[in-house]
Amino acid sequence: MATTKKAKSKAKTINTEEILNDYKLGWESRHASLMGRKEVFMGKAKFGIFGDGKELAQLAMAKAFKAGDFRSGYYRDQTFMFAIGELTVQQYFAQLYAHANVEADPASAGRLMNGHFATRMLDEAGQYVELSKSKNSTADVSPTAAQMPRLLGLAFASKLFRNNDALQEEEFQKYSIKGNEVAFGTIGNASTSEGMFYETINAAGVLQVPMLISVWDDAYGISVPQEYHTTKGSISEVLAGFQRDKNKDGYEIFVVKGWDYNALLDTYKKASEVSRNEHVPTMVHVVEMTQPQGHSTSGSHERYKSKERLEWEAEYDCLLQFRKYILSEGIAKEAELDEIEENAKKNAKEAKDAAWKAFIGEIKDEQQESLDLLKAFQEESSNPDAIAEIIKELKAEMNPLKLHTIKAAKKALRYDRGSELDSRNKLKSWLQASMQEHEDEYSSHLYSQSDKAALNVDVVPVVYDEDADKVDGREVLQACFDAALTRDPRVFALGEDVGKIGDVNQAFAGLQEKYGEIRVMDTGIRETTIIGQGIGAALRGLRPIAEIQYLDYLLYALQTLSDDLACLQYRTRGGQKAPLIIRTRGHRLEGVWHSGSPMGMILHSLRGINVLVPRNMTQAAGFYNTMLQSDEPALIIECLNGYRLKESMPSNIGEFTVPLGQPETIREGDDITVVTYGSMCRVVGEAARQLEEVGVSVEIIDVQTLLPFDVDHQIVESVKKTNKIVFADEDVPGGASAFMMQKVLEEQKAYRYLDAQPLTISSKEHRPAYGSDGDYFSKPNPEVIFEKLYGMMHEYAPDNFPEI
């Protein structure tokens, strides 16, 4: 293990002005933390979590961070963001106040609690800026260690850019300059206990990527001391086996004290050079850090730290030690440092006040508009006293928010219902306009709003030659992937068994040999970081297809998909995107863990990711073509039992697209509409053929995509014809069937046209038992569907359809 030692020589390469500027910035950051805590206690913000005690290490790390580099960190990195020039103290406070304005809070436009940092990597049209010329911070997430999988992908992208000559062409230099960029990660010592951390550490060591991870170690995780978190009480000791040597690859591991300015500068210089030049992962374990205000505004650290520990922290506060160092080296005198500290406090206060003024000013402007309208309404209303009370309450709000203004307007409009008072109509119009504005402020960008949004991709119909070959479905996919890899050097595929054997179902067969391991690659068994590799690479402008071998195993990566990928565009209000395609397969096969259809879980967890459920491989190929032209993420779930079924090979395999949100009627009928998808299309189709023999005409609609779902409301048109509807799928009761029912009956108002009770057909509540009988008795089968649909017809017309 490489352990840094105090290196005074490093400081001599930094001039006095730079050292004192670091001192000033460190204290500005500290005062921002101290003032932020007070703002929460004064009721001006909901919650606060701060980076005090971590200032010195972050100042040192910032000096090693260059244009083109990427950060994937956590909520204590404010000093680093100040130091690289990508965050101002005013912006920091704007986020604390939840200012829903992208100019005020460029990281999240008020959508994230304070300490969640991001740079705007997209322009107003949703296109990438010059990432290779920017200092980039990917959008933070709160769940501990959740930043780690993405960090792997950010570093892995540099490896791709360095080793794929086609990606070094001029058109791609906005994303990278020959892969010379380092991905910097930060994490607290306690969070290194998470599985995502260890999985990322292992994967980065295997891949040998330029990743520099810093562990901020203040010896606690909220109230829990180090001995409860980490074996041996030291993450660097635990990971000592990862240290590389002359015979085997691994990490370069450094340990440095968080209050030692010289050693920190020297360590980050060495670590970053190793990662940048050699493409080797490095870890900097920063020990002896402090956290002067405790974990957050939710509690005090005096409750759980001993007197001795508190005394040690008071002495070894990094800024106080920095002051001692400056004085001992004769860099400045006490009076000069006092003045710097006073000015830092003044600057922080001015920035805080400016942020509050801008935030509250917008709210008070809206409040005043509503008060003027309310007063006018009061003068005309038949209930002036009630409206006067509403006005009084609104004026009395000490720290008003938009919600107070909206609530007041809505309460007032409950009076004089049905009247055509001019003042009431003006208040109502104002409320509608305000609600529309707030809808954009708080609900925009769940999906892309750029020209490259998935719904904007041109529809190109599939074309077949007259003598088109009948091939296995997997060959259609193989041809599609081959075309995509040829068309765009940014496209690559990764996953377990994807490379050498061409995936377990052979859709990538032969493609690694054709394009090389840098384009079609195998991974370890590590679903979370497979997704993380994809997210990080997609953030950097590449077009990954990340495979999760079976749909059941999506659960390993669900947290990363939900908390990072699905909400990325939303939480940055269009400032970042990661158009990752997740490829998997599911539905019918064999047994508890290889036949899953947990669609309800996916629909509930992954809003922000398109969920595509093709019934065959031609449809799947069309979806891949669509999504590779889009700038949105997608989960494409292929049918497990479809790879060996015969399909015609399209003549435009690399060009045709399947539109999202467009159901397809795959069987015409007059009596019952059945809405389904995926493998169930064949099962329902068999039942429909059997029902036709007894006089029941079934119309089958394949929704094709669950997210988005029937954007033009086509399904209700079928219900108008049949007046009966059934929702069939393989999820558990109340899963995707309930979702589809709500979308059609409530959103499309299909209930108006029903002559029979709507029906859902789903799997049993348990997972499927093993074997063909297990499948038959666990999931819907043609006979069950026949009985349920026939029973619907019997109830509707018992004379024509007598009970079986």
C-alpha positions in Angstrom: 0.0 0.0 0.0 1.3 3.4 -0.9 1.0 5.8 2.0 1.7 9.5 1.4 3.9 11.4 3.7 4.1 15.0 4.5 5.7 16.7 1.5 6.5 20.3 2.1 8.2 20.5 -1.3 4.8 20.4 -3.0 3.7 23.7 -1.4 6.7 25.4 -2.7 5.4 25.0 -6.3 2.2 26.9 -5.3 2.6 30.6 -4.8 1.4 32.5 -1.8 -1.6 34.0 -3.6 -2.9 30.5 -4.5 -2.5 29.3 -0.9 -4.3 32.2 0.5 -7.0 31.9 -2.1 -7.5 28.3 -1.0 -7.7 29.6 2.6 -10.3 32.1 1.6 -12.4 29.6 -0.4 -12.2 27.1 2.4 -13.6 29.6 4.9 -16.3 30.8 2.5 -17.4 27.2 2.2 -17.3 26.7 6.0 -19.4 29.8 6.6 -21.9 28.7 3.9 -22.3 25.4 5.9 -22.7 27.3 9.2 -25.2 29.7 7.7 -27.1 27.0 5.9 -27.8 25.2 9.2 -29.2 28.4 10.7 -31.4 29.0 7.7 -33.0 25.6 8.2 -33.6 26.3 11.9 -35.2 29.6 11.0 -37.7 27.8 8.8 -36.3 29.2 5.5 -35.3 25.8 4.2 -36.6 22.3 4.8 -33.4 20.4 5.5 -29.6 20.9 5.3 -26.6 18.6 4.9 -23.2 20.2 4.6 -19.6 19.7 3.7 -17.9 21.3 6.7 -14.8 19.6 7.8 -14.0 18.3 4.3 -12.7 21.6 2.8 -9.0 21.0 2.6 -9.1 17.7 0.8 -11.5 19.0 -1.7 -9.4 22.0 -2.4 -6.5 19.6 -3.1 -8.6 17.3 -5.3 -9.9 20.3 -7.3 -6.3 21.1 -8.4 -6.0 17.6 -10.0 -9.4 17.9 -11.7 -9.0 19.0 -15.4 -11.3 20.1 -18.2 -13.0 17.0 -19.6 -12.9 15.2 -16.2 -16.1 13.9 -14.5 -17.2 13.8 -11.0 -19.6 11.3 -9.4 -19.8 12.2 -5.8 -22.0 12.9 -2.9 -23.6 15.7 -0.9 -20.5 16.9 1.0 -18.5 18.1 -2.0 -19.5 21.8 -2.0 -15.9 23.0 -1.5 -14.7 21.0 -4.5 -17.6 22.4 -6.7 -16.7 26.0 -5.6 -13.0 25.3 -6.3 -13.5 24.0 -9.9 -15.6 27.1 -10.6 -18.9 25.1 -11.2 -20.8 26.4 -8.2 -21.2 29.8 -6.6 -22.2 30.3 -3.0 -25.3 32.0 -4.2 -26.3 29.0 -6.3 -25.5 26.8 -3.3 -28.1 28.7 -1.2 -30.6 28.8 -4.1 -30.7 25.0 -3.9 -31.0 25.1 -0.2 -34.1 27.3 -0.6 -35.4 25.1 -3.4 -35.5 27.9 -5.9 -37.3 26.4 -8.9 -35.3 28.3 -11.5 -32.6 26.8 -13.6 -30.5 30.0 -13.7 -30.7 30.3 -9.9 -29.9 26.6 -9.3 -28.3 25.1 -12.5 -27.9 21.7 -10.9 -31.5 20.8 -10.3 -33.7 23.9 -10.6 -34.8 23.4 -7.0 -35.8 19.8 -7.4 -33.1 18.3 -5.1 -32.3 19.1 -1.5 -29.1 21.0 -0.9 -25.7 19.4 -1.5 -26.7 17.7 -4.7 -24.4 19.0 -7.4 -24.5 18.8 -11.2 -23.2 20.8 -14.1 -25.4 21.4 -17.2 -24.0 19.0 -19.8 -26.8 19.8 -22.4 -27.7 23.0 -24.1 -31.2 24.4 -24.2 -32.0 22.2 -27.2 -31.0 19.1 -25.3 -27.7 18.6 -27.2 -24.3 17.9 -25.6 -22.1 20.8 -24.9 -18.3 20.5 -25.3 -17.8 18.0 -22.5 -14.1 17.6 -23.3 -13.7 21.4 -22.5 -15.9 21.5 -19.4 -15.4 20.4 -15.9 -18.3 18.0 -15.5 -20.2 16.9 -12.5 -22.9 14.2 -13.0 -26.0 14.7 -11.0 -25.8 13.5 -7.4 -28.2 11.0 -5.8 -29.0 10.7 -2.1 -28.9 6.9 -1.5 -25.6 6.0 -0.1 -23.0 4.6 -2.6 -25.5 5.0 -5.4 -23.0 7.2 -7.2 -20.6 4.3 -7.5 -22.0 2.3 -10.4 -22.2 5.4 -12.6 -18.7 6.3 -11.6 -17.5 3.0 -13.1 -19.2 3.9 -16.4 -17.7 7.4 -16.5 -14.2 5.9 -16.2 -14.9 3.1 -18.6 -16.0 5.6 -21.3 -12.4 7.0 -21.2 -11.1 3.5 -21.9 -13.4 3.2 -24.9 -12.4 6.6 -26.2 -8.7 5.7 -25.9 -8.9 2.2 -27.4 -11.5 2.7 -30.2 -9.7 4.6 -33.0 -13.0 5.5 -34.6 -14.0 7.5 -31.5 -10.9 9.7 -31.8 -12.2 11.3 -35.0 -12.9 15.0 -34.9 -16.7 14.6 -34.7 -16.4 12.9 -31.3 -13.8 15.2 -29.7 -16.6 17.2 -28.0 -17.0 14.1 -25.8 -13.4 13.1 -25.2 -9.8 13.8 -26.2 -8.3 10.3 -26.7 -9.7 9.1 -23.4 -7.4 11.3 -21.3 -10.2 12.1 -18.8 -10.4 10.8 -15.2 -13.6 10.0 -13.4 -13.4 11.3 -9.8 -15.6 9.7 -7.2 -16.2 10.6 -3.6 -17.9 8.7 -0.9 -18.2 8.7 2.9 -16.4 6.1 4.9 -19.6 4.5 6.3 -21.1 4.2 2.8 -18.2 2.0 1.7 -20.2 -0.8 3.5 -22.7 -0.8 0.7 -22.5 -3.6 -1.8 -22.5 -1.1 -4.7 -19.2 0.2 -3.5 -17.5 -3.2 -3.4 -19.0 -4.2 -6.7 -17.7 -1.0 -8.3 -14.3 -1.4 -6.8 -13.9 -4.9 -8.1 -15.2 -4.1 -11.6 -12.9 -1.1 -11.9 -9.9 -3.2 -10.9 -10.8 -5.8 -13.5 -11.4 -3.3 -16.2 -8.4 -1.1 -15.3 -10.1 2.2 -15.9 -9.0 5.8 -15.0 -11.1 6.1 -11.8 -9.9 8.1 -8.8 -12.1 7.5 -5.8 -11.8 9.5 -2.6 -13.1 8.2 0.7 -13.9 11.0 3.2 -13.3 9.3 6.5 -14.5 11.1 9.6 -14.8 7.9 11.6 -18.6 7.9 11.8 -21.7 7.1 9.8 -24.3 9.5 11.3 -24.1 8.2 14.9 -22.4 4.9 14.3 -18.6 4.7 14.8 -16.2 3.1 12.4 -15.9 -0.2 14.2 -19.5 -1.0 13.3 -18.9 -0.2 9.6 -15.6 -1.6 8.4 -13.5 -4.6 9.1 -10.3 -3.4 10.8 -11.8 0.0 11.0 -10.1 1.1 7.7 -11.3 0.7 4.2 -7.8 1.0 2.8 -6.6 -1.9 5.0 -9.6 -3.9 3.8 -8.8 -3.2 0.2 -5.0 -3.7 0.6 -5.3 -6.9 -1.5 -6.4 -4.7 -4.5 -3.0 -2.9 -4.4 -1.2 -3.6 -7.8 2.3 -4.9 -8.0 4.8 -5.5 -10.8 3.1 -8.8 -11.7 -0.6 -8.1 -11.4 -3.0 -5.3 -12.2 -4.9 -3.6 -9.4 -5.3 -0.3 -7.7 -2.8 2.3 -6.5 -4.0 3.1 -2.9 -3.1 6.2 -1.0 -3.8 7.2 2.6 -3.5 10.8 3.7 -4.7 12.9 6.6 -7.5 15.3 5.8 -5.8 18.3 7.6 -2.4 18.0 6.0 -2.3 20.5 3.1 1.1 19.5 1.7 0.4 15.8 1.8 -3.1 16.3 0.2 -1.6 18.2 -2.7 1.1 15.7 -3.3 -1.3 12.7 -3.0 -3.9 14.0 -5.5 -1.2 15.0 -7.9 0.3 11.5 -7.8 -3.1 9.7 -7.8 -4.5 11.7 -10.7 -1.4 11.2 -12.8 -1.5 7.4 -12.3 -5.1 7.3 -13.4 -4.8 9.7 -16.2 -1.6 8.5 -17.8 -1.7 4.7 -17.0 -5.5 4.2 -17.0 -5.2 2.6 -13.6 -7.9 3.0 -10.8 -6.7 4.8 -7.7 -8.1 5.3 -4.3 -7.3 8.1 -1.9 -8.4 7.2 1.7 -8.6 10.6 3.5 -8.5 9.9 7.2 -8.7 12.1 10.3 -11.4 14.2 8.9 -14.0 16.0 11.0 -17.6 16.9 10.7 -18.1 20.0 12.9 -21.9 20.2 12.7 -22.7 16.5 12.7 -24.4 14.6 9.9 -27.2 17.1 9.1 -29.8 19.5 10.5 -31.7 16.5 11.8 -29.6 16.1 14.9 -26.5 17.0 16.9 -23.3 15.0 17.0 -22.7 15.9 20.6 -25.3 13.1 21.4 -23.0 10.3 20.2 -19.4 11.6 20.2 -17.3 11.4 23.3 -15.8 14.4 25.0 -12.3 13.3 23.9 -13.4 12.9 20.2 -15.0 16.3 20.3 -11.9 17.9 21.7 -9.8 16.1 19.0 -12.1 17.4 16.3 -11.8 20.9 17.6 -8.0 20.8 17.4 -7.7 19.0 14.1 -10.3 20.9 12.2 -8.7 21.1 8.8 -9.1 24.9 8.4 -7.6 25.5 11.8 -4.7 23.2 10.9 -4.4 25.1 7.6 -4.1 28.3 9.5 -1.4 26.9 11.7 0.5 25.7 8.6 0.3 29.1 6.9 1.5 30.9 10.0 4.3 28.4 10.6 5.6 28.7 7.1 5.5 32.5 7.2 3.1 32.7 4.3 0.9 35.3 6.1 0.4 36.9 9.5 -2.4 36.5 11.9 -4.0 39.9 11.1 -4.0 39.0 7.3 -5.7 35.6 8.0 -8.2 37.3 10.3 -9.1 39.7 7.5 -9.4 36.8 5.0 -11.8 34.9 7.4 -13.9 38.0 8.0 -14.2 38.7 4.3 -15.0 35.1 3.6 -17.9 35.3 6.1 -19.0 38.6 4.6 -19.0 37.1 1.1 -20.9 34.1 2.2 -23.5 36.2 3.9 -23.9 38.5 0.9 -24.4 35.4 -1.4 -26.9 33.9 1.0 -28.9 37.1 1.2 -28.8 37.5 -2.6 -30.1 34.0 -3.0 -32.9 34.5 -0.5 -33.9 37.8 -2.1 -34.1 36.3 -5.5 -36.0 33.3 -4.2 -38.5 35.1 -2.0 -38.9 37.9 -4.5 -40.4 35.7 -7.1 -42.8 34.2 -4.6 -43.8 37.6 -3.2 -44.5 38.9 -6.7 -46.9 36.0 -7.3 -48.3 36.5 -3.8 -49.0 40.1 -4.6 -50.7 39.3 -7.9 -53.0 36.9 -6.1 -53.7 39.3 -3.3 -54.7 42.0 -5.8 -57.1 39.6 -7.5 -58.4 38.3 -4.2 -59.2 41.8 -3.0 -61.0 42.6 -6.2 -63.0 39.4 -5.8 -63.8 40.2 -2.2 -65.4 43.5 -3.3 -67.8 41.7 -5.6 -68.3 38.5 -3.7 -71.4 37.6 -1.7 -69.0 36.1 0.9 -66.6 39.0 1.6 -65.8 38.0 5.2 -64.7 34.5 4.2 -62.4 35.9 1.4 -61.1 38.5 3.8 -60.0 35.7 6.2 -58.2 34.0 3.3 -56.4 37.2 2.5 -55.5 37.7 6.1 -54.0 34.2 6.3 -52.0 34.6 3.1 -50.5 37.9 4.3 -49.6 36.4 7.6 -47.2 33.8 6.2 -43.8 34.6 7.6 -41.9 32.7 4.8 -44.5 32.3 2.1 -44.2 29.7 -0.5 -46.0 29.2 -3.8 -48.3 26.6 -2.3 -49.7 29.2 0.1 -50.7 31.4 -2.8 -52.3 28.6 -4.8 -54.2 27.2 -1.8 -55.6 30.7 -1.1 -56.8 31.1 -4.7 -58.4 27.6 -4.7 -60.2 28.2 -1.4 -61.5 31.6 -2.5 -62.9 30.1 -5.7 -65.1 27.8 -3.7 -67.3 30.8 -3.0 -69.8 32.2 -5.5 -69.7 29.0 -7.5 -71.7 29.3 -10.7 -71.5 33.1 -10.8 -70.0 35.0 -13.7 -68.3 37.7 -11.6 -65.6 39.4 -13.6 -63.2 39.4 -10.6 -63.8 35.7 -10.0 -63.1 34.8 -13.6 -59.9 36.8 -13.6 -58.8 34.9 -10.4 -59.7 31.6 -12.0 -57.7 32.4 -15.2 -54.7 33.6 -13.1 -54.8 30.3 -11.1 -54.9 28.2 -14.3 -51.9 30.1 -15.7 -50.0 29.7 -12.5 -50.7 26.0 -12.2 -49.4 25.5 -15.8 -46.3 27.4 -14.9 -45.7 25.3 -11.8 -46.4 22.2 -13.8 -43.4 23.0 -15.9 -41.3 24.0 -12.8 -42.0 20.8 -10.9 -43.0 18.2 -13.5 -41.2 18.7 -16.8 -38.4 16.6 -18.3 -39.4 13.2 -16.9 -38.6 12.2 -20.5 -36.6 14.1 -23.1 -38.1 17.3 -24.5 -35.6 17.6 -27.3 -36.1 17.0 -31.0 -34.5 13.6 -30.4 -37.2 12.4 -27.9 -38.3 8.9 -28.6 -41.8 10.0 -29.7 -40.2 12.2 -32.4 -38.3 9.5 -34.1 -39.6 9.0 -37.7 -41.6 5.9 -38.4 -39.9 3.7 -41.1 -42.1 0.7 -41.9 -40.5 -2.7 -42.1 -39.9 -4.0 -45.6 -39.7 -7.6 -46.8 -38.5 -9.0 -50.1 -40.9 -11.3 -51.8 -38.6 -14.2 -51.2 -37.5 -13.2 -47.7 -35.8 -15.9 -45.8 -37.5 -17.5 -42.8 -35.0 -17.4 -40.0 -34.9 -17.9 -36.2 -36.0 -14.8 -34.4 -32.5 -14.4 -32.8 -31.0 -14.0 -36.3 -33.2 -11.0 -36.9 -31.8 -9.4 -33.8 -28.3 -10.4 -34.8 -28.7 -8.7 -38.1 -30.1 -5.6 -36.4 -27.2 -5.4 -33.9 -24.7 -5.9 -36.7 -26.2 -3.0 -38.6 -26.1 -0.8 -35.5 -22.5 -1.5 -34.7 -21.5 -0.8 -38.3 -23.5 2.4 -38.5 -22.3 4.1 -35.3 -18.9 3.6 -33.6 -20.5 5.0 -30.4 -22.6 1.8 -30.1 -21.3 -1.0 -28.0 -22.8 -3.9 -26.1 -21.9 -5.4 -22.7 -23.2 -8.1 -20.4 -22.7 -11.6 -19.1 -21.9 -13.9 -22.0 -22.6 -11.3 -24.6 -19.1 -11.3 -26.1 -17.4 -14.6 -26.8 -20.5 -16.8 -27.2 -22.7 -14.0 -28.5 -25.2 -14.1 -25.5 -27.0 -17.1 -24.2 -29.6 -16.9 -27.1 -27.0 -16.1 -29.8 -28.3 -12.6 -30.9 -24.7 -11.4 -30.8 -23.2 -14.5 -32.2 -20.0 -13.7 -34.2 -20.2 -10.0 -33.5 -17.3 -9.8 -31.0 -15.1 -11.5 -33.6 -16.2 -9.0 -36.2 -16.0 -5.8 -34.1 -13.6 -6.7 -31.3 -13.9 -6.8 -27.5 -14.0 -3.0 -27.3 -17.5 -3.1 -29.0 -19.0 -6.4 -27.9 -17.8 -7.4 -24.5 -18.3 -9.9 -21.7 -18.7 -8.8 -18.1 -18.6 -10.4 -14.7 -21.8 -11.4 -12.9 -22.6 -8.0 -11.5 -25.9 -6.5 -12.7 -25.7 -3.3 -10.8 -22.4 -2.2 -12.3 -23.3 -3.5 -15.8 -26.1 -0.8 -15.6 -23.7 1.6 -14.0 -21.2 1.1 -16.9 -24.0 1.9 -19.3 -25.2 5.0 -17.5 -21.8 6.5 -17.2 -20.9 5.8 -20.8 -24.2 7.2 -22.0 -23.7 10.3 -20.0 -20.5 10.8 -21.9 -22.2 10.6 -25.3 -21.8 6.9 -26.1 -24.6 4.5 -27.0 -24.4 1.4 -24.9 -26.7 -1.6 -24.9 -26.4 -3.2 -21.5 -27.7 -6.7 -21.1 -29.3 -8.1 -18.0 -29.4 -11.8 -18.8 -32.9 -12.5 -17.4 -35.6 -10.1 -16.4 -35.8 -11.6 -12.9 -32.2 -10.4 -12.3 -33.2 -6.8 -13.0 -33.9 -6.6 -9.2 -30.1 -6.5 -8.6 -30.0 -3.2 -10.5 -33.4 -1.8 -9.7 -32.1 0.8 -7.3 -29.6 2.2 -9.8 -32.2 2.2 -12.6 -34.8 3.9 -10.4 -32.8 6.4 -8.4 -30.2 7.3 -11.0 -31.2 6.6 -14.6 -35.0 7.0 -14.5 -35.0 10.4 -12.8 -31.8 11.8 -14.4 -33.4 14.2 -16.9 -36.1 15.1 -14.3 -33.8 15.9 -11.5 -31.5 18.0 -13.7 -34.5 19.6 -15.4 -33.1 18.6 -18.8 -29.4 19.3 -17.9 -28.2 15.8 -18.3 -29.2 12.6 -20.2 -28.1 9.0 -20.4 -29.8 7.3 -23.4 -28.9 3.8 -22.2 -30.7 0.8 -23.7 -31.2 -2.0 -21.3 -31.7 -5.3 -23.0 -33.2 -8.3 -21.2 -35.5 -11.2 -21.7 -38.4 -12.5 -19.7 -41.9 -14.0 -19.5 -42.2 -17.7 -20.1 -39.4 -20.2 -19.6 -38.9 -22.4 -16.5 -39.1 -21.9 -12.8 -39.1 -19.3 -10.1 -36.1 -17.3 -11.3 -36.2 -17.6 -15.1 -39.8 -16.8 -16.0 -40.5 -13.6 -14.3 -42.8 -10.9 -15.5 -42.6 -8.3 -12.6 -44.1 -5.6 -14.8 -46.0 -3.8 -12.0 -42.7 -3.4 -10.1 -41.0 -2.0 -13.2 -43.9 0.3 -14.1 -43.9 1.7 -10.6 -40.1 2.0 -10.3 -38.9 3.2 -13.6 -41.0 6.1 -14.7 -38.6 8.1 -16.9 -37.4 4.9 -18.7 -39.4 3.7 -21.7 -40.6 0.1 -21.2 -40.9 -1.8 -24.4 -42.5 -5.2 -24.6 -42.2 -6.6 -28.2 -44.1 -9.8 -29.0 -41.4 -11.0 -31.4 -37.8 -10.3 -32.5 -38.7 -8.2 -35.5 -40.6 -5.8 -33.2 -37.7 -5.8 -30.8 -35.3 -5.0 -33.7 -37.5 -2.0 -34.7 -37.4 -0.8 -31.1 -33.6 -1.0 -31.0 -33.5 1.1 -34.2 -35.9 3.6 -32.7 -34.1 4.0 -29.4 -30.7 4.3 -31.0 -32.0 7.4 -32.8 -33.5 8.7 -29.5 -31.9 10.4 -26.6 -33.9 8.6 -24.0 -33.3 5.4 -22.0 -35.3 2.3 -22.6 -35.8 -1.2 -21.2 -36.5 -3.7 -24.0 -37.9 -7.0 -22.8 -37.5 -9.7 -25.4 -39.7 -12.9 -25.2 -37.7 -15.8 -23.9 -39.6 -18.3 -26.0 -39.2 -16.4 -29.2 -35.6 -16.8 -30.2 -36.1 -20.1 -32.1 -39.5 -19.2 -33.6 -39.3 -18.5 -37.4 -39.7 -14.9 -38.7 -39.1 -13.3 -42.0 -35.9 -11.4 -42.4 -36.6 -7.7 -43.2 -34.7 -6.2 -46.1 -34.2 -2.9 -44.2 -33.1 -4.5 -41.0 -31.0 -1.5 -39.8 -33.5 1.2 -40.8 -37.0 0.3 -39.9 -38.4 1.6 -36.7 -41.3 0.7 -34.4 -43.0 3.8 -32.9 -43.5 4.0 -29.1 -46.9 4.4 -27.6 -48.7 2.9 -30.7 -50.7 -0.3 -30.1 -51.1 -2.7 -32.9 -54.3 -4.7 -33.6 -53.0 -8.1 -34.4 -56.4 -9.8 -34.7 -59.7 -8.2 -35.7 -62.9 -9.0 -33.8 -66.3 -7.8 -32.9 -67.3 -9.3 -29.5 -64.4 -8.7 -27.0 -61.3 -6.5 -27.0 -58.3 -8.1 -25.3 -55.4 -5.9 -24.5 -52.1 -7.7 -23.9 -48.4 -7.7 -24.9 -45.3 -9.8 -25.2 -45.5 -13.6 -25.0 -49.1 -13.4 -24.0 -50.0 -12.3 -27.6 -49.5 -15.9 -28.7 -51.3 -17.4 -25.8 -54.3 -15.1 -26.3 -54.1 -15.7 -30.0 -54.5 -19.5 -29.4 -57.5 -18.9 -27.1 -59.1 -16.6 -29.7 -58.8 -19.3 -32.4 -60.6 -21.7 -30.0 -63.2 -19.1 -29.2 -63.9 -18.5 -32.8 -65.0 -22.2 -33.1 -67.9 -21.4 -30.7 -68.9 -18.1 -32.2 -66.9 -15.6 -30.1 -65.0 -13.0 -32.2 -62.0 -11.6 -30.2 -60.1 -8.5 -31.1 -56.5 -8.6 -29.9 -54.5 -5.5 -29.3 -50.8 -5.7 -28.6 -49.9 -2.5 -26.7 -46.2 -3.0 -27.7 -45.0 -0.4 -25.2 -46.2 0.0 -21.6 -44.3 3.3 -21.0 -45.5 5.2 -23.0 -48.9 3.6 -23.2 -51.3 4.2 -26.2 -50.5 7.9 -26.6 -53.3 8.5 -29.2 -56.0 6.5 -27.3 -56.5 3.9 -30.0 -57.7 1.2 -27.6 -61.0 3.0 -26.7 -61.9 2.9 -30.4 -61.9 -0.8 -30.2 -64.1 -0.8 -27.1 -66.6 1.4 -28.8 -67.0 -1.5 -31.3 -67.0 -4.5 -28.9 -68.3 -2.9 -25.7 -66.3 -5.4 -23.7 -62.7 -5.4 -22.6 -60.2 -7.8 -21.0 -56.6 -7.0 -19.9 -54.3 -10.0 -20.0 -50.7 -10.3 -18.9 -48.3 -12.5 -17.0 -47.7 -10.2 -14.0 -49.3 -10.9 -10.6 -52.8 -9.7 -9.9 -53.0 -5.9 -9.7 -49.8 -5.4 -11.6 -49.6 -4.4 -15.2 -53.2 -5.5 -15.8 -54.4 -2.9 -13.3 -52.1 -0.3 -14.9 -53.5 -0.9 -18.3 -57.1 -0.9 -17.0 -56.6 2.5 -15.4 -55.1 3.9 -18.6 -58.0 2.7 -20.7 -61.0 2.9 -18.5 -60.1 6.1 -16.6 -57.8 8.1 -18.9 -59.5 7.1 -22.1 -62.9 7.0 -20.5 -63.7 3.6 -22.0 -66.1 2.8 -19.2 -68.7 4.8 -21.1 -69.0 2.1 -23.7 -69.0 -1.1 -21.7 -71.8 -3.6 -21.7 -70.0 -6.0 -19.3 -67.8 -5.8 -16.3 -64.1 -5.3 -17.4 -61.9 -8.2 -16.7 -58.2 -8.8 -15.9 -56.4 -12.1 -16.5 -53.1 -12.4 -14.8 -50.7 -15.0 -13.3 -51.1 -16.5 -9.9 -49.7 -14.5 -6.9 -46.8 -16.9 -6.5 -43.9 -17.2 -8.9 -44.1 -20.0 -11.6 -43.3 -23.5 -10.5 -40.7 -25.4 -12.5 -41.5 -27.5 -15.6 -44.2 -27.3 -18.2 -46.9 -28.1 -15.7 -45.6 -25.4 -13.4 -45.9 -22.9 -16.2 -49.4 -24.1 -17.1 -50.8 -24.0 -13.6 -49.0 -20.7 -12.6 -49.5 -18.5 -15.7 -52.5 -17.8 -17.9 -53.0 -20.5 -20.5 -55.3 -20.7 -23.6 -57.9 -22.8 -21.7 -58.2 -20.3 -18.8 -58.5 -17.4 -21.2 -61.1 -19.3 -23.2 -63.2 -19.9 -20.1 -63.0 -16.3 -18.9 -63.9 -14.8 -22.2 -66.6 -17.3 -22.9 -67.9 -16.6 -19.4 -68.1 -12.9 -20.2 -70.1 -13.7 -23.3 -72.4 -16.0 -21.3 -73.2 -13.3 -18.8 -73.8 -10.8 -21.7 -76.0 -13.2 -23.8 -76.7 -16.4 -21.9 -79.1 -17.7 -24.6 -76.5 -17.5 -27.3 -73.7 -18.7 -25.1 -75.0 -21.3 -22.6 -72.9 -22.3 -19.7 -70.2 -24.8 -20.4 
